[in-house]
């Protein structure tokens, strides 16, 4: 059986208009798939050069297959279990800047290059003011960007039409704005003249985005079966879910050079990313976090099993539709459609999503993902959201570290784990325990005992859980 290459798949070529920092599973299953659809539609003609952002990476593996790889998308689409695959062929060239720095700088001066897309992880967009020696490959991503821009500015004599458009996919707030700040800060540390700094500010464009697609990655457990199905060997197969969403900050120049919203995908250029970020964090992530302690103590281990269960599934749906959806300022029909898509994703039969993997750092996750819903709901309704409060009581119980006779493998900030271990050693009443937990400003950023009647409500639910056990307590709660 042959390896995947252009010998067995007819590879198309196009001008390289996109430089991509990152060769990992997410970019290949999300951004490169979108670029493929753009090219296939006939509304865009532009392929990709991939830059390996770290000294160790996979550009050699991709290059060995002539940039070809197979993408499997699978999940529930409009109520139907769906599994598709296709070969992505938009990756045309590859650079390891640590091995060939000149090639990297030469691409910075390309007439065809218009867009730079990145996913260098949350740690990638950071400022290191010592990263200013560009006689060799810069250590940081902002350093590499500044090295590129120095060469491009010199090549085109500061031509305002030759700026680049940067589209960031890192999972940090305002990712494009943060990259811009880092690049400008480095330029000032290097004492660049005002004309060059003005060129970065006015000729270059930095776009913040929100990305959303679960990408399990290489199907190691199924590779023999998949290889037989395909009839060729592919060392770079990647799996992703059907659902996808890309929200980009609206800006005329970016929309013109990268019309990714024009090919019938769930891609949006929006005036503000904030409500979409709220929607994802509050609905998708928030329901995960709200559900975990309840479902796990109920005796369930995975997300799909949770939603399939009559009682836990009802709890999750009511949290989303009754408590989260009304607090987000987007059209109601859009919110309902998104909420239903989240439930479909939870039910994906191709993904086994363990509750304990979501349970990592549950304290900070509750603070970031659920507490904003609590406050918004309270402000709009004058009362606390019951499901979020029941979840908080379950969370306190969860950090007691026991599911029946089984020890829960808690993973969180050591200080939080030590706190709960000490708390449970005191043999407190439910009210004393709840008051103590809610008073921990280091956890919640404030004393939650001061928030409406939270102490009383959470205490009531914790007593129910302790007295009846989670199953009976949740059944009683849902029967309210």
N, C-alpha and C positions, 0 to 999 in steps of 0.2 A: 504494500500500500504506500502511495506517494505522500510526501509532505505537501501541505497546501502552499501553492505558489502560483505565479502568473503562467506557469506551464500548463496548469490544469484548470485555471479560472481566468477568463479574459478580463484583464484589469484595464479600466479606463484611466485616462490622465487628464489633468486640467491645470491651469496656472496655480501655483502655490500662493494663495492669498492669506492663509491662516498659519500662524506659528502657535503651536500648542506646547505649553510647559506642563509636562506630566504625561505618562504613558500607562497609567494604572487602569484598573477595571472600570472605575466610574466614568472617566472621560470617554473611554472607548464604547461603553454601553449607553452613554447619554449624549454627550456633545457630538462625538464623531458620527453617531447614528443620525442625529439631527442634520448634520452637514451632508450626510449621505442622502437624506430625504430632500434637502434643498437642491442638491445636484440632480437627483432623479426627476425632480419636478420641472426642470428646465428653467427655473426662475433664478438660478445662481450657478455660476461656474467657478469653482474654487476648491482646491485641495489643500492638504495640511502637511507641514513639516513638524515633526515631533522632536521636542528638546527634552532630554533627560535631565531633570532638575537636580538630582543627586549623583554622587560619584558611582553609586551602584544602582542599576536599573535594568530595564528590559528592552531598550531600543534595538539591541543586537538581535534579540529573538524576533521582534517584529520585522526588522529588515530582512532577516533570513527567509521570511514568508512573503517578501515583496510588499509588506504593509497590509497584506490580506489577513483577515481573521473572521471567525464565525460568531455571530451574535444570536443567542437564544433569548426570546422574550416569552414569558409565561406567567399566567395568572388568570384572574377572572375579569372578563371584559364584557360589560353589559349583561351580566348574569351567566355568561357562558365560560366554561373552562377553556382557555386558549393557550396554544403553544406553537410558536412560529420560529423560524430561523432564516438568516440571510448572511451572505458574505459582505462585509464592509470593505470598500476599496478606495477610500478617500485619503489614506495615509500614503504620501508619495516619497517622502524623504525623512531622514533621521539624523539627529545630531547628539553626540555625547560631548558637551562643551569641555569636559575635563580631559578628553582625548584629542579633540580637534576644536580648539578655541577659535581658530581663524575662520573655520566654516560657519561657526555661530555668528561671528561679527560680520562676515560677508552677507549672510542672510538678512542681517539688520539693514543692509543697504539695498535690498532688492526692490526693484520698481513695482513688482507685483504685490508685495506684502502690504496688507492693509489692517489685519486684525491679529491680536495676540490674546489667546485664551489660556487661562491658568487654573490648575487645581493643585496647589503645592502644599496642601493640608493647612489646618488652622495655624500651625507654627511657621508657615512659609512667608506670610506678610508681616514681617517684623523688622524693626529698624536696628541695624548694627552700624554705628557711626565709624567703626574701624574698617568697614568693608569698602575701601575706596582705592585699592590698588588694582587697576584694571589692565595691567600688563600681563596678568594671568586671570584665569576664570574667577570671577567674584564668588564669594562663599554663599551669599544670600540671593534670594529671588529679586528683591528690589535692587540689589547691586547689579545683577545681570541685566535687568531692565535699563538701568542708567547707563551701563556700558553700551548696550544696543543703541540707546538714544543719542549718546555722544557721537557714535560712528555715523548714525543716520543723519544727524544734524550737519556734520561736517561734509558728508557725501553730497547732500542736496543743498548746501549753502544756506541752511535755515529756511528753506522753502516751506511756507505755511501749509501748503497742500500735501506735504509729505509726512505729516504727523501720523502716528499709529493709534489705533483704537484698541484699548485693553478691556477685556471682558473677564471678570473674575468669578470663579465658582467656589472659592474657599468658604467654609462654613463659619464665617464670622460676620457680624453686622457690618453693613456699609463697606463690603470688601473692596469695591473699586475705589472708594474715597480713601480707604486706609492705604492702599497701594500707592495712590497718588501722593499722599502725605509723606510716605517713606521715601519715595523717589525724589521729591522736591527737597526733603531734609538732607538726603545724601548729596544732592547737587550743591546745596549751600555749604555743607561741610567741605566739599571739594573746591569751594570758592569759584564756582562757575560764574561767568558774567551774566548780567541781567538779561541780555538778549536770548541766551540759551534757556534760562529759566522761564522767560516769557514764552518761548517756543513750546516748552513742555506744557505750560499752563493753557495756552491758546490753541496750539495745533494738535496736541494729543488729547485723547478722550478716554476717560476712565469710567467704566460702567459697573455699577453694583448689581448683583443678581441674587436670586433665590433659586436653588435647584432642589428637585425632589424626584427621586427614583431609587428604589431599593435594588442594589446590585450585589447578589450573592457571590459573583465572580466565577472563577474557574470551577467547572463541575467535576471535581476530583472523583467523587463517588460514582459518577455515571459515565466516566470517560470511555470505557470499553464499549458500552452500548451505543454511545453517541458517535464514536469513531466508525463503528459498523454502519450506522445510519447514514453518515456523511459520505463514506467511501474514501476518505483521505485523513491524514494525520494533521491535527491543528493544535499546536502547543499554546495558542493564545485565545482559545475559545473563552467567551465570557457570557454569563447569564445575568439577565435583569428581569424586573417585573414589567408587566404591560403598562402600568400607570407611569406617567411622566408629567412633570410641570417645570417650566422654566419661566421665571418672571424677571425681566430686565428693566432697569430704570430707563424711562423714555428719554430719548435724545436724538435729534434729527439726523445727525451724522452717522451714528451707529446704526440706526434703522435703515439708512440708505446703503451702507457698505455691507451690512450683514442682515438681510431680510428673513430671518429665521422664523418670523411670525406669519409668513405668507404661504406656507406650504401645508396647511391643514393640521398642524400639530397643536398640542396644548402648551403653546409658547405665547407669552404676552409681553409687550412693551407697555409698562404701566407708569402713570404719573408718580405713584408711590409704591414701593415694595412693602411698606410697613404692614398694611392690612393682610397681605398674603402671607407674610412672615408670621403674623399673629395667628392666622388661620391654621397654618401648618403646626406651629408650636402648641396652640391651644387644643386643636382637634386631634391630629395624628399623634403627636408626642404626649399631649396632655391626657388623652384617654388611656394610652399605654400606662402612664405613671399612675393615674387614678385607679386603673383596673388591677395592677399587679398585686398589691398587698391583699386586696379583696379576693381575687381569683386564686392566688397561690394558697392562702389560708383556707380557702374553700376546698382545696385539694386538686387543683388543676395546674398543669405545668407549661402549657403553651398558649399563645395568642389565639390561634384558630380554635382550639378546644374551648377557650373562654367564650368566644363569640357564638360557637355552636351550642353551648350550654344554655338551656332555657332561662335560668335565673341570672347567671352572670352576664349573658348576652343582653338581657333586658336592662340590667344595671348599666352596662357600657353604652347602649343606645340612648337611654334616658339621660345619661350624663352629657352626651354629645348634643342631642337635639333640644333638650330642655334647659340645659345650663350653659353650654358653650356657644352654640349657634347664635342665640339672641344677643350675645355680647360683642359680636364682631361686625364692624360697619362695612359690610359688603352686601350687595343685593341678596335677598333671602333665597331666591331660586339658585343662585350660584353657591350659597352656603350649603343648601340641602344637597345639591349635586355633589359637592366636594365631600360632604359628610358620608354620603352613600358610597362614594368611591373609596373612602378610607375603610369602610366596613368590608368592601370587596377585597381590599388589599389584605386586611386582617385574615380573610378566609382563603387566601392563596394556598392551594393544596401543594404547591411546589416549594414552599418555604416553611421550615419548622422553626418558628421564632420562640425561643425559650423565654418564659417570664423572668427567670433569674438573670438572663443577660440584660434585660431591661432594668432589673432591680438595682444594678450598679449605681451607686451614688444617688439613691432615691430621695434623700433629704434635699439636696440642691435641686434635683429634678422637680420635686413637688413645689419648691419655692419658685422656680423659673417657669414651669409649665402649667401648674394648676392654680397657684395662689393669685395670679393676675385675673383668672376667671372668677375666683371667689370675690375679689374686690369689685370687679366690674358688675357682676351679678347683684352684689349687695347694694351698690350704688343705684342700679336701675330698678331693683325690686324691693328694697328696704328689708330684705331678709337674706340669710345665708343659703347657698345652694346645698341641698340635702345630700346629694350623691358625693360631692367633693368633701363634705364634712364626715360622712361615713367612711370615705377613703382615708381621711386623716386619722380617724380612730383606728382603722385597720393598719395604717402605717405604724402607729405607736405600738400596736400589738405585734406587728411583723418584726420590729426591732427588739422585741423580747427574745427573738432568736429561736423560737420553737414552732413547728407545725406538728401538733400532736406530740409524739415521742421523737420526732425527727428534728435534728439540729439544722437550722437554716444557715446556709453559707453566706452570711452577710458580707457585703463589700462596700465600703464607704470610707470617708475620711476617718483615719484612726481616732481622732478626737471625738467624733460623733459616736463611734462604736464604743469607746471607753465611757462616754457619757451614759449611753443607754444601759451598758452593763452595770454601771454604778447605780443607775436609777432603779433597775429591776432588783438589785440586791437590797433595796431599802424597804421592800414590802409595803409600798404606799397604797392608799385607796385610789380608785380611778380618778376622782376629782383632783387629788394631790398630784397624781402623775401627769394628768393633762395640763394642769396649771404650770407645773415645772417645765414640761416640754414646750408649751406655747410661750413661755417666758424667755426662751433661749434666743436672744437677739443675734448671736453668732450664726444661728441656723436660718432665721427667717428675716433678718434685717430689721426687726422690730419686735415688740412684745405683742403677740397675737391675742393675749388675754384682753387687750383693750379693743379688739375688733368685734363690735356688736356683742352678741351672746355666744361667741364661739366656744368659750370654756364650757358652758352649760351643755351646748349641743353635742360637742365632741365627747364630753364625759358620758352623756346618756348613751351614745352609740358604743363607746368602749365598754360600758357596763353590760350592754346587750351581748356584745361579742364574747366577753369573759363568762357571762352567765349561761348563754345558750350555745356557744360555739359558733363559728363563722357561718356554717350552713344554715342553721336555724335562724340566726340573727339576720342573715341576708334575705332569707325567705320572708321573714316578718317585715323587714324594711321594704321589700318590693310589694308586699301586700298592703302597704299603708294607704 
